[in-house]
Every structure is written in C-alpha cells, then in structure tokens.
Amino acid sequence: MAELCLEDVTPAPAIGAAGPRVLFFVHNVAESTVRKRVLAFRQHGAEVATAGFRRLTTDPDFEPDWPHTEFGVTRDRAFVRRATQLATAVASLFFKRREIAEAEAIYARNLDMALLAVAASGLSGRRAPFVYEVLDVHRMLASDKPLSFIGRAVERLVLKRADLLVVSSPAFVDRYFTARQKWLGRTVLLENKVRDTPLRPPRPIRRPTPPGARPKWTIGWFGALRDQTSLELLTRLADRLGDQVEIYIRGYLAGVSPEAFEAAQRRPNVVFGGPYRNPEDLAEIYGRVHFAWAVDLFDGGLNSDWLLSNRLYEGGLYGVPALGAAGTEVSRKVADLGLGWSFPAPYDEAVAAFLATLHADVWAAKARHILSLPESAFVDLGDTRALVQTVRELARPREIRFGAAEVLS
C-alpha cells in the first residue's frame, strides 16, 4: 500500500534551461492563478504550453505569451454545456497527438481538465507522468447527492492515473482525498502564496497605527468575488456600524449577484475600486485597509471550510490582519501564525461587536507581529521551484528514476 506523503515543499536546487516540457490543461487561461502558475513554472526552468478554455468573466482580451491551444469559452457551473465542449476538445486533440507526445509531463487543474489530460495522454500513445492539481473541491464532488457519487467515482479513475497530487490546503487531503477518495499516493502542498517576482511591491517595515483609540476601520474584500453570503454580511456590517467602518472592495464578480452588488454600493461606506493587478497593486490595496476579509461561505461545510485563500497570504505579506470564520482551515492558520481573529456565526454581529470595542493599540500590535513573520510564510520563495524539480524527476526515464533492475523485475 502506498504511503501518504504530504510534502510542505521546501527549496530545491535551481533548474536550468533544460527544464521539463509541461503540457498544462487549464479551465481558464486568463484566470490569475493559472497565469501565476504558468509564469512561476517558466521562471524555474520549465517549458510550458497550455491547452484548454477561457471564461469571459476574467480579462476577456488576455492573450498568453506562451504556446496555447484554445477549445472555446465556458461558463461557471454550466455542466451540460461543458461536457459537450470537453467531447469536442477530445476530438480536436486527436489531430495534435504528435505534439502531445512531445510533453515530458502532463499537468491538469480541476477534474474536467484532468479528464481531458488523461484522454490526451491516451491519444498520444505515450505514458507521460500526470500531475493533478486541486485548488478547490467542488461541491458536486464533496456532497452526498447521487451525482456526487458518480463524480467521485470518475475522479478515482483519474487518481489511479495520477503520479502526483498537488493541493493548496492540507485540509483537502485530510477531509476529502484521504477520507473520501482513499488517496494514498504522493501529495505536494503548494499554498496560495504570492509569487516572487520583481513586479511584487516591497513589504512595508511597519503599518501606521490608526489615529484615535476607536478609529474608523476599513475592511478589504479582494479577488474573485464569488461569495454572495459575504457580500450580504459585509453590507449588514456597513449598515450596523455606519461611519465607524468602510468596506473597500477590489476585484471582479465571479458569482455575486450584479444587482445585489450594485445595491450594496449605494451605501456611502461601501466602496468598489474595480479590478487590480496582481502582484503590482497588492501593496496599494492592502495598504488602504486595516483588515482582510478571509471569510468564505460559498461552499460552507465543504470546500469553504477547507481552503486557504489568497487573501490570507497577501494580507499577511503587507501586515494586514485577517478576519476569518471559526472552525475552518483559515481559522486554524490564523491561530497558528497569529494572523488575525476568527469569529463564530452570526459573523456580522460578532465582527461588529469586535470592531466596536477594538483599541487601535491592539490592532497595531497584531500588525507588528504579522510583519515580524518571515516573508517565506506568505511568498513563494522556493515552493514552485521544488515542485518543478519534482516534475522534472517524474519526467526522467523510469530506468533512471527507479533503476534498471526494478523496471525489469
């Protein structure tokens, strides 16, 4: 029986120009985390080509500067249409089987892209190592509905083919892949840290203490705005505290009702600043707020309880305490590193009571503590480099990786 090995990725030797040729199957080529992963792979020596789809909710004019094969436009949660598009994509991959065979490793994010990757590998006639990356466990897979049993059965077939599982939170393994999918293979933990690049603004030495013992507090909600419940909570918080609080929002709508979002902005203390560049604008947007909203209730009890969001790392890098939901993986991380405060439901009432009595000196002490933590807690200083090294080793011929005697035995 294979031993479960959840690896906190540690720095590996730098990879030279002869890095592995990786074919990366993506659900949305324009999505920020996809671009982040491709750029980080290339930064550490991998030759990357992508194949997949795009969604018009994120930067529809984006054109990648790396080799990319596009299969069309998809929409969130449009499962029937996506199934049809996947079948069409498999047919088109047949005519690219020679190019697929040149890949030394195949990397896929999300189950639908993993199925496409497995099909592509079969069409190529070459068994390249396969890496399955999961940044969210979809409710369709995690729930107890009949369709979920089918989805998990399909995913187990993918896992049997996988040489490596990459996850962004240890709870995905503990609560899902081990508990439900009985995964015992090799696993790498690659957290949603900020990419190390010259475009990243420097970390501040300190955060200024807000003026007054009971200052006006600003809560930042940034990124993919998909959680309708968070919008409702923040709106109620703005109504409850009035001019004692400002809700500052940046990013793009990814599930929140446009009508509700527009209605929220009619309040004078709810401000939407539009999209932002990541990482170029991180210092600016986090420098404007006192707290990072790290509550996620989009898939409460399932994925939302297990994930570790980008805001936790971005806020930590720039000395901004997090506000999390008690009983989640975020709250565990917040408690372990002292990154902020977590609250029980009802969240708006608990946060309002906390802010109404919070002293500026208490906030300043927390911000100083966060800034005292090593940058490696929040920035990918060697994690992706080590992953690329692992993929490179997987891509080596089996007789070199395992020894000729073992292969022949």
N, C-alpha and C positions, 0 to 999 in steps of 0.2 A: 504493500500500500504506500502510495506516495506521501511524503511528509509535507504538511502545510508550512510554508516558509514565507512569512510576511516581512518583507525587507524594507526597513527605513533606508532609502537609497543614500549611500554615502559617496563622497567624491571618488572618482576613478581617474586613471591616467587620461590625459588629453588624447583625443583621437585625431589622427592626421587626415589628410585629404582623401585617403583610401578608405573612407568610412563605408558602412553598408548601404546598398541601394535599397531603399524602402519604398514600397507602394502603399500609400495611406488612403484607406477608404473613408470618406467623410460625409456626414449628413448635411453639412452646410459649409461650403468652402469659405464663405465670408464671415463666419462666426468667429468671435475674438479668440476663443480658446483653441479653435482649430488653427488659426493663424499663429497663435502663440506657440503651439506645439511644433508646427512645421518650421518656424523660424528658429526655435531652440534646437531642434534636430539638426538643421543645417549649420547652426552656429557651432555644433560639436562634431561636425565632420560627416554627417550622414548625407547621402544624395537622396532627395525626397521628390517623389511625384505623387500627386493626389488624383483620386477618381471619386466622383460622387455627385451630389446635388447642391443646390443653394436654396435659401429661403429669402424672400423679398423683404422680410421684416428687418433684416440686418444688412445695411450697406449694399443695396442692390447694384450699385455701379462698380463694386470692387472687382478687380481683375488680378489674379495671382501672378507673381513674377517667377513662378516655378512651373514645371510641366503639370498640366491638369487636364483631365478628361471629364467633361460635364455631361450628366444624364438628364438634366432638366431642373424644374423648380418644384419643390414640395411645400406642404403646409403642415404646421404643427397639428398632431393628433388626427390627421386625415388618413386613417389607416388603410381603408379600402383603396383609395387612390394611390397611396404609396406602394401597396402590394403590386398593383398593376405596373407602376413605374419601375419597381425592382425587377419584375419579369422582363420588361423591355430592356433594362440595363444589362441583364444577364445575356440576352440575345446579342447586344452590341459588343459585349466583352468577348464573344466568340471570335470576332474579327480582330481582336487585339491580343490574342493568346500568346503570340510570339513576344510582344512587349512585356506581358505579364510574366512570362517565363524568365525574363532577364532580372526580375526583382530577387534580391537575396533575402528579403524578409517582407512579409505582408502584415500590415498594421491596420486595425479597424476599430472605430469607436461606435458604440451602440449596437444593439442586436441586429437591426436591419442591415447595417453596413457590414457586420460580421458575416451574415448570410451571403451577402454579395461577395465578400472576400473569399469565403470558402468555395463558392461557385467558380470564381475566377481562378483560384488555385487548381481546381479540378480540370477546368478547361485548358489550362496551360500545360498540363501533363507533368508538372514539376512540384515536388513537395517542399516549398519554401517554408521556413519557420513562420508561425502565425501568432501574432500578439493581439489580444482582445483587451481594449481599454474601456472602462466604465467610469463615468463621472457622475452619473445619476442612475438609480434603479427605478425604472418606470413603474408606475402604479399598476399597469397592466400585467407586469411580471410579479409584483410583490403582494398583490391582494389575493383573496381566496375565491374569486369569481371563477366560473368554469373556463372562461377564455384564458385566465391566468395560468391554469394547469397546463393548457396547451402551449402557451408561450414559454413556460419554464421547461417543458419537455424539449421544445425546439432549442432553447438556449443550452440545455445539457448536451445536445448533439454538437453545438458549437464549442462548448468547453472541452469535449473529448478531443476535438481537433486542435485546441489551443496549446501552444508551448509556454505561454506566459500570460498571466492576467495582471493588468495594471489598473489600480484603483486610486481614487483621490482621498479616501477616508477609510480608516481601519474598520469602522462600523459596517461598511459594505460587505466586508468579509465575515465579520463576526455574526452579523444579524441576517445576512442573506446568502452569500455564496457558500459558506460553510454550513450554516443552519438549514438552508432550504435546498441548495443545489448540490450539497455534499462535495464541493470542490476541495481537493487535496493537493492540487498542483502548485507550481511556483507562482508566487504573487509578489509584485512590487508596489509599494506605496509611493505615489507621486502626488504630493499635495498641490493644491491650487495656489502655489506661491507666485509672487511677482517675478517676471522674467528678468534676468540680469542682462542689461543692455545699456549702452551709453545713452540711450534715449530716456532712461529712467532718471527722474529728478533725484537729487541727493536727499538723504534722510535729515530731518532737522535735528539740531543739537538739543533743543528743548521746545516745549509748547508754552506760549504765554498764558498765565493764569487769567481767567475771565475777570473783568472788573466787578467789584461788589461781592458781598458774601452770598447773595442769592441772585446770580446773574441770569440773563436770558439765555437759555440753552438752545443749541441748534443740533438737530438730528439729521444725519445724512443717509439717504437711501439711494444706492448707486447700482448700476449694472443693468442686467436683463430684468425688467420689471414684470414679473410673471405672477406674483402672488397677490391676488385680489384681496385676500384677508388682511395682508399687511397694509395695503392702501386704506382699507376701512379702519384698521386700528390706528394708523397714523393720522387719519382725518379726525377720528374721535379724540385723539390726543391733542390735536391742534385746537379743536373746539373746547376741550376741557380746560386747557391751560392758557388759552388766549395769547396775550403778548408776552407770556413767560417762556414761550417756546416757538421755534421756527422749524418747519420740516423742509429740508432742502433736497431736491430730487434731481438726479442726473442719470441719463441712460436712454433706453429705448423700450417701448411697450412690447412685451413678449407673452401676453396672456391677460394682462389687466384690461378691464373694460375701458375703451376710449371715452365713453360717455361719463363714467364714474371718475375717470382721471381728470377730465375737463372740469367736472363739478368740484372736485377737490381743490383745484387751482383757483377757484373763485374766492377762497379764503385768503386774507392778507398775509397769513403766516404759513402758507404752503407755496413754495416757490419751485418751479421747474426750470432748470437751466439748460435743458437739451442734452444731446449726446456729448460724449467726451472721447478724447484719445487716450488709449491705454498702451504704454505707461506714461506718456508725455504729460498728461494733465492730472495725474494722481496727486501730486503734492498740492496743486492748486485746489482741487475739490475737497480733499481731506483737510487741508489747512483752513477751510472755511467752516468746519463743523466741530462739535465737541464730542459727538457720539456717532458710531457706525451702526446702523440698524442691521443686525445679523439674525433677526427672527425670520424664519421661513416656514410658512404653514401651507404651502401649495399642495404638498402631499403629507399632511400631518399624520403621525403614527407610522409612516413608512419612510420614504426617501428623505423627506424634510427633517426627520429625526436623526438620520444617519449621516447626512452630508457635512462637509466643512466648506463653507462658502468663500469665494474670493475676497469678500469684504473683510473677513477676519484677518487675512494676511495683509491686504492693502492698508487697512486701518492700523494694524499693528506696526507696519513699517513706518508710518507717519505719526505715530504716537496718539492715535485716536481710540479711546476705549470703546469696546463693543457692548451692545445691548442684545442679549440672547434669550431664548426660551428655555426654561428649566427642563431638565430631563432629556436633553438632546445631546448629540455628539459635540455640537458647538458649545453648549454649556460646560461639557467636560473639558474641552480645550481651554475655554475661558478660565475655568477654575484652576487647571493645571499650571497655566502660564501667568495667571493674574491679568488677563486681557480686558477685563471689564466686569459687568454684572449680568446675571441671568434672573428671570422673573417667571413666576407661575401665572397661569391664566386666572382671571381675565387680564391680558397683558397690558391693555391701555390703562386700566385702573392702577395696576401695580407700578408701571413706569411713571404715571402721573404723580402718584404718591411719593415715589423715589425722587423725582426731579423737584418736587415742591419743597423738599427738605434738604436737598443736597447742597453742601457747602462748597464753595469754589476751591478751598484748600484740599478737600478730599479728592475732588476731580484732578487737581494739579498733581497730587501725589501719585495717583494712578497713571496719569500720562507720563510722569517721570519714570515710573517703574517700567512701563512698556518700552520707552525709548532706551532703557538700560539693557534690554534683552538683546542678544546677538542678532545681527542682520540676517544670519542664516535661518533664523526661525521664521522669517517672512519672505525671503528672497531665494530663488532657485540658484544657489551658488555652485552646486555640483550634482544636483539630483538628476537632471536630464542627461548630463554628461555620462553619469553612471548607467542610466537606462540605455543610452545609445551603445555604450560599451557592452552591456548585456545582450542587446540585439545583435551586435557585431559577433559576439561569441556564439550565439544561436545560429547565425548565418554561416559559420565556418563549417566545412565538410564534416560529416559525422565521424569519419575515421580519425580526424584531428581532434574533435571535441571529446570523444569518448574512448579513443584508442582502437586500433585495428582489431585487436583480439576480441574486444567486446562486440564490435559490429559483426564480426564473422562468427561469433559463438551462437 
